[in-house]
């Protein structure tokens, strides 16, 4: 009987050794592959890596402990996105609500309860790092967008009190020391005519450069206003943005930018009617 137990112990010990050896052999190629991947990323840190600034510094998207939807300029162009209102089409959890003349962003259902003059949204919107406080001016044309980051969930630590629901960061194209120009014309339903243009060029080699972008859109309304006349949904927007890049020495950079935009529209028309009396008020 003892011989049988001794044989079982020897068999169990041999099986454990073989399993350990097999596990070590199986883990060697994976470790080598991981080392190769890390080496390739170190050699070319931006190759195939999505870089975001959700935490006020450049990081890989996979290293950021925040739910972020990162949209590149190629993705935005392929989806036909022309302004911030249309971003909801390609960003899950984001909704841009139009209430009269105001555009109110909502992320995961969190939004402000008022669009009165002076009130601010619970989703912060930034363009090139500058906060956009006016809900009446949140529909912004994007003729020169470089990338968009939609941060979901409370972001008050880094973006202030008006980021309870999240934050939207829009980054436009920077001036370049290589001459670049883009020009787009489109025409669609309801006589929708749109023009977008961008140009960047150097002024002083490796020291001073500029960029100018513009957008114009005109569209007839999709319905008639029987009360005041005219049409509902009519849009006539225009935007011009300019930037100046100055690098006095290597490693020091100054960027001066400004923009003018105007977007009068009759996008919606609604009137609230309330009834009172014994049939409606208990």
C-alpha positions as CSV (number, residue, x, y, z in Angstrom):
1,X,0.0,0.0,0.0
2,X,2.9,2.4,0.8
3,X,4.4,1.7,-2.6
4,X,1.2,2.8,-4.2
5,X,1.2,6.1,-2.3
6,X,4.9,6.6,-3.1
7,X,4.1,6.1,-6.8
8,X,1.2,8.6,-6.6
9,X,3.4,11.2,-5.0
10,X,6.1,10.7,-7.6
11,X,3.5,11.1,-10.4
12,X,2.0,14.2,-8.8
13,X,5.5,15.8,-8.4
14,X,6.4,15.0,-12.0
15,X,3.1,16.4,-13.3
16,X,3.7,19.7,-11.3
17,X,7.2,20.0,-12.7
18,X,6.0,19.5,-16.3
19,X,3.2,22.0,-15.8
20,X,5.6,24.6,-14.5
21,X,8.1,24.0,-17.3
22,X,5.2,24.3,-19.9
23,X,4.0,27.5,-18.3
24,X,7.5,29.1,-18.4
25,X,7.9,28.1,-22.1
26,X,4.5,29.5,-23.0
27,X,5.2,32.8,-21.3
28,X,8.6,33.5,-23.0
29,X,7.3,34.5,-26.5
30,X,4.6,36.7,-24.9
31,X,7.2,38.5,-22.8
32,X,9.5,39.0,-25.8
33,X,6.6,40.3,-27.9
34,X,5.6,42.8,-25.1
35,X,9.2,44.0,-24.9
36,X,9.3,44.5,-28.7
37,X,6.1,46.5,-28.6
38,X,7.3,48.7,-25.8
39,X,10.6,49.3,-27.7
40,X,8.7,50.2,-30.9
41,X,6.5,52.7,-28.9
42,X,9.6,54.2,-27.3
43,X,11.3,54.6,-30.7
44,X,8.2,56.2,-32.2
45,X,5.8,57.2,-29.4
46,X,3.1,58.7,-31.7
47,X,3.0,55.8,-34.2
48,X,-0.5,54.3,-34.0
49,X,-1.1,55.9,-30.6
50,X,-4.0,58.2,-29.9
51,X,-2.8,61.2,-27.8
52,X,-5.2,63.3,-25.8
53,X,-5.0,66.2,-23.4
54,X,-7.9,65.3,-21.2
55,X,-5.8,65.9,-18.0
56,X,-4.2,69.1,-19.3
57,X,-1.1,67.3,-20.6
58,X,-0.4,65.0,-23.6
59,X,-1.1,61.4,-22.8
60,X,-1.9,58.2,-24.6
61,X,-5.7,57.6,-24.6
62,X,-5.2,54.2,-23.0
63,X,-3.4,55.7,-20.0
64,X,-6.1,58.3,-19.2
65,X,-8.4,57.2,-16.4
66,X,-11.3,59.2,-17.9
67,X,-14.0,58.2,-20.4
68,X,-13.0,60.1,-23.5
69,X,-14.3,60.1,-27.1
70,X,-11.4,61.3,-29.2
71,X,-12.3,62.4,-32.7
72,X,-9.6,63.2,-35.3
73,X,-10.0,65.6,-38.2
74,X,-10.3,62.7,-40.6
75,X,-13.1,61.1,-38.6
76,X,-15.0,64.5,-38.4
77,X,-14.6,65.1,-42.2
78,X,-15.7,61.6,-43.1
79,X,-18.8,62.0,-41.1
80,X,-19.7,65.3,-42.7
81,X,-19.5,67.2,-39.4
82,X,-19.5,71.0,-40.0
83,X,-20.3,72.5,-36.5
84,X,-20.4,71.6,-32.9
85,X,-24.2,70.8,-33.0
86,X,-23.5,67.8,-35.3
87,X,-20.9,66.3,-33.0
88,X,-23.7,64.3,-31.3
89,X,-23.9,62.2,-34.4
90,X,-20.5,60.5,-33.8
91,X,-20.0,60.9,-30.0
92,X,-22.0,58.4,-27.9
93,X,-23.6,59.9,-24.8
94,X,-23.5,63.5,-26.2
95,X,-26.6,65.4,-27.1
96,X,-26.8,69.0,-28.3
97,X,-30.2,70.4,-27.5
98,X,-31.5,73.5,-29.3
99,X,-33.8,75.5,-27.2
100,X,-34.9,78.6,-29.0
101,X,-31.7,80.4,-29.9
102,X,-29.6,78.5,-27.4
103,X,-27.5,75.3,-27.9
104,X,-27.2,73.3,-24.7
105,X,-24.9,70.3,-24.5
106,X,-25.8,67.3,-22.5
107,X,-23.5,64.3,-21.6
108,X,-25.1,61.2,-20.3
109,X,-28.3,63.1,-19.5
110,X,-26.6,65.7,-17.3
111,X,-27.3,69.2,-18.4
112,X,-28.3,72.6,-17.1
113,X,-31.9,73.3,-16.2
114,X,-32.1,76.8,-17.6
115,X,-31.1,78.7,-20.8
116,X,-31.9,82.1,-19.3
117,X,-29.5,85.0,-20.0
118,X,-26.6,84.7,-17.5
119,X,-27.1,81.0,-16.9
120,X,-24.3,78.6,-17.7
121,X,-24.3,75.0,-18.9
122,X,-23.2,72.0,-16.8
123,X,-21.1,70.8,-19.7
124,X,-18.0,73.0,-20.3
125,X,-17.0,73.8,-23.9
126,X,-13.5,74.9,-24.7
127,X,-12.0,76.1,-28.0
128,X,-8.2,76.0,-28.1
129,X,-8.3,76.0,-24.3
130,X,-10.6,79.0,-24.0
131,X,-13.9,78.5,-22.1
132,X,-17.1,79.4,-24.0
133,X,-19.5,80.7,-21.4
134,X,-22.4,81.8,-23.7
135,X,-25.0,79.1,-24.5
136,X,-26.3,81.3,-27.3
137,X,-22.9,80.9,-29.1
138,X,-22.2,77.2,-28.5
139,X,-23.0,76.3,-32.1
140,X,-19.6,76.9,-33.6
141,X,-18.5,76.2,-37.2
142,X,-15.5,73.9,-37.6
143,X,-13.8,74.8,-40.9
144,X,-10.3,74.1,-39.4
145,X,-10.8,71.5,-36.7
146,X,-7.8,69.4,-35.8
147,X,-9.4,67.2,-33.2
148,X,-12.2,67.0,-30.6
149,X,-12.2,65.4,-27.2
150,X,-15.5,64.7,-25.4
151,X,-14.8,64.0,-21.7
152,X,-17.7,62.2,-20.0
153,X,-18.5,62.4,-16.3
154,X,-17.6,65.1,-13.7
155,X,-14.5,67.1,-14.7
156,X,-14.6,69.9,-12.1
157,X,-11.1,69.2,-10.8
158,X,-9.5,70.3,-14.0
159,X,-12.2,72.2,-15.8
160,X,-14.0,74.1,-13.1
161,X,-17.5,74.3,-11.7
162,X,-19.3,74.2,-15.0
163,X,-18.1,70.7,-15.9
164,X,-20.5,68.6,-13.8
165,X,-21.6,66.5,-16.7
166,X,-18.3,66.6,-18.7
167,X,-16.3,68.8,-21.0
168,X,-15.9,69.3,-24.8
169,X,-12.5,70.3,-26.0
170,X,-12.1,71.6,-29.6
171,X,-8.7,72.1,-31.0
172,X,-8.3,74.0,-34.3
173,X,-5.4,73.7,-36.7
174,X,-2.2,75.6,-35.9
175,X,-0.1,77.8,-38.1
176,X,2.5,76.0,-40.1
177,X,6.0,76.7,-41.5
178,X,4.9,74.8,-44.7
179,X,2.4,76.5,-47.0
180,X,-0.9,74.7,-46.7
181,X,-4.3,75.5,-48.2
182,X,-7.8,73.8,-48.2
183,X,-10.9,74.9,-49.9
184,X,-14.3,73.2,-49.9
185,X,-17.7,74.1,-51.5
186,X,-20.9,72.1,-51.0
187,X,-24.5,72.4,-51.9
188,X,-27.5,70.5,-50.5
189,X,-31.2,70.5,-49.8
190,X,-33.1,73.7,-49.1
191,X,-30.5,75.6,-51.1
192,X,-27.9,74.9,-48.5
193,X,-24.7,76.5,-49.8
194,X,-21.5,76.3,-47.7
195,X,-17.9,77.3,-48.2
196,X,-14.9,76.5,-46.0
197,X,-11.3,77.6,-46.5
198,X,-8.0,77.3,-44.6
199,X,-4.6,78.6,-45.4
200,X,-1.3,78.5,-43.4
201,X,2.1,79.8,-44.4
202,X,5.4,81.0,-42.9
203,X,6.3,84.7,-42.6
204,X,9.8,84.2,-41.2
205,X,11.4,80.8,-41.6
206,X,11.1,78.7,-38.4
207,X,10.2,81.8,-36.4
208,X,6.9,83.3,-37.5
209,X,3.9,81.8,-39.2
210,X,0.2,82.5,-39.6
211,X,-3.1,80.7,-40.4
212,X,-6.5,82.0,-41.5
213,X,-9.7,80.0,-41.8
214,X,-13.2,80.9,-42.7
215,X,-16.7,79.4,-43.2
216,X,-19.9,80.7,-44.7
217,X,-23.2,78.9,-44.9
218,X,-26.6,79.9,-46.2
219,X,-29.7,77.8,-46.2
220,X,-33.4,78.5,-46.8
221,X,-35.8,77.4,-44.2
222,X,-37.4,74.0,-44.2
223,X,-40.8,75.3,-43.1
224,X,-42.9,78.5,-43.2
225,X,-43.6,80.8,-40.2
226,X,-47.4,81.4,-40.4
227,X,-47.3,83.9,-37.6
228,X,-44.5,86.3,-38.4
229,X,-43.8,85.3,-42.0
230,X,-40.6,84.1,-43.5
231,X,-39.2,80.6,-42.9
232,X,-38.2,78.4,-40.1
233,X,-34.7,76.8,-40.1
234,X,-33.1,79.5,-42.2
235,X,-29.4,79.8,-41.5
236,X,-26.8,82.4,-42.6
237,X,-23.6,81.9,-40.7
238,X,-20.1,83.3,-41.1
239,X,-16.9,82.7,-39.3
240,X,-13.3,83.9,-39.6
241,X,-10.4,82.8,-37.4
242,X,-6.8,83.9,-37.5
243,X,-3.7,82.8,-35.6
244,X,-0.1,84.0,-35.4
245,X,2.7,81.7,-34.2
246,X,5.9,83.2,-32.9
247,X,8.9,81.2,-31.8
248,X,11.7,83.6,-30.8
249,X,14.0,80.7,-29.7
250,X,13.8,77.0,-29.8
251,X,11.5,75.7,-27.1
252,X,9.6,78.9,-26.6
253,X,6.3,79.5,-28.5
254,X,3.7,82.2,-28.4
255,X,0.3,81.8,-30.2
256,X,-2.0,84.8,-30.7
257,X,-5.5,84.0,-32.0
258,X,-8.8,85.7,-32.6
259,X,-12.1,85.0,-34.3
260,X,-15.3,86.6,-35.4
261,X,-18.5,84.6,-35.9
262,X,-22.1,85.4,-36.5
263,X,-24.9,82.9,-36.8
264,X,-28.4,84.4,-36.9
265,X,-30.9,81.7,-37.5
266,X,-34.5,80.7,-37.0
267,X,-33.8,77.1,-36.2
268,X,-36.8,76.5,-34.1
269,X,-40.0,78.2,-33.1
270,X,-42.0,77.2,-30.2
271,X,-44.5,78.9,-27.8
272,X,-45.6,77.6,-24.5
273,X,-49.3,77.7,-23.7
274,X,-50.7,76.9,-20.3
275,X,-54.3,76.5,-19.3
276,X,-55.9,77.3,-16.0
277,X,-59.2,76.6,-14.5
278,X,-61.2,74.0,-12.6
279,X,-60.5,71.4,-15.4
280,X,-56.7,71.8,-15.2
281,X,-56.1,72.9,-11.6
282,X,-57.4,70.7,-8.7
